[in-house]
Amino acid sequence: MKIYEIREMSNEEIIKRIEEEENNLVDMRFQHELKNLTNTSKLHLVRRDIAKMKTVLRERDLEAQKAVKVNKEGDN
């Protein structure tokens, strides 16, 4: 998943997608332990996608905090 695709999603969509990917990752790890996972590079890609989504959420959270801080300073 590309970062621009993630940035186009809403926070709710990202959170839902993170939950889905984390469940998918658990399943893939289980398959890997049972030697049923043929493409092990998918583990790496899923972990990266989860990290990207969490990064975008964190960036948005920091921007919101910064905006609130600026508004509070402007009120004084």
C-alpha positions as CSV (number, residue, x, y, z in Angstrom):
1,M,0.0,0.0,0.0
2,K,1.3,3.4,-1.0
3,I,1.5,6.2,1.5
4,Y,-0.6,8.5,-0.7
5,E,-3.4,5.9,-0.6
6,I,-3.3,5.9,3.2
7,R,-3.3,9.7,3.4
8,E,-6.5,9.7,1.3
9,M,-8.3,7.5,3.9
10,S,-10.2,8.8,6.9
11,N,-9.0,8.1,10.4
12,E,-11.9,5.6,10.9
13,E,-11.0,3.8,7.7
14,I,-7.3,3.6,8.7
15,I,-8.2,2.3,12.2
16,K,-10.4,-0.4,10.7
17,R,-7.7,-1.3,8.2
18,I,-5.1,-1.6,10.9
19,E,-7.3,-4.0,12.9
20,E,-7.8,-6.1,9.7
21,E,-4.1,-6.2,8.9
22,E,-3.1,-7.1,12.4
23,N,-5.5,-10.0,12.3
24,N,-4.2,-11.0,8.9
25,L,-0.6,-10.8,10.3
26,V,-1.5,-13.1,13.2
27,D,-3.0,-15.6,10.7
28,M,0.1,-15.4,8.5
29,R,2.4,-15.9,11.4
30,F,0.4,-19.0,12.4
31,Q,0.6,-20.3,8.8
32,H,4.3,-19.6,8.8
33,E,4.9,-21.6,11.9
34,L,2.9,-24.5,10.4
35,K,5.0,-24.2,7.2
36,N,1.9,-23.4,5.1
37,L,3.0,-19.9,4.2
38,T,4.6,-20.0,0.8
39,N,5.5,-16.3,0.4
40,T,7.1,-15.2,3.6
41,S,7.9,-11.7,2.3
42,K,4.2,-10.9,2.9
43,L,4.9,-10.8,6.6
44,H,7.4,-8.0,6.1
45,L,5.0,-6.1,3.8
46,V,2.0,-6.4,6.1
47,R,4.1,-5.1,9.0
48,R,5.3,-2.2,6.9
49,D,1.8,-1.3,5.9
50,I,0.6,-1.3,9.5
51,A,3.5,0.9,10.4
52,K,2.7,3.4,7.6
53,M,-0.9,3.6,8.7
54,K,0.0,4.1,12.4
55,T,2.5,6.8,11.3
56,V,-0.2,8.7,9.3
57,L,-2.6,8.5,12.3
58,R,0.2,9.8,14.6
59,E,1.0,12.7,12.2
60,R,-2.7,13.7,12.1
61,D,-2.9,13.5,15.9
62,L,0.2,15.8,16.3
63,E,-1.2,18.2,13.8
64,A,-4.5,18.4,15.7
65,Q,-2.6,18.9,19.0
66,K,-0.5,21.7,17.4
67,A,-3.6,23.4,16.1
68,V,-5.3,23.3,19.5
69,K,-2.1,24.7,21.1
70,V,-2.0,27.5,18.6
71,N,-5.7,28.3,19.2
72,K,-5.1,28.4,23.0
73,E,-2.2,30.7,22.7
74,G,-4.1,33.0,20.3
75,D,-7.0,33.2,22.9
76,N,-4.6,34.6,25.6
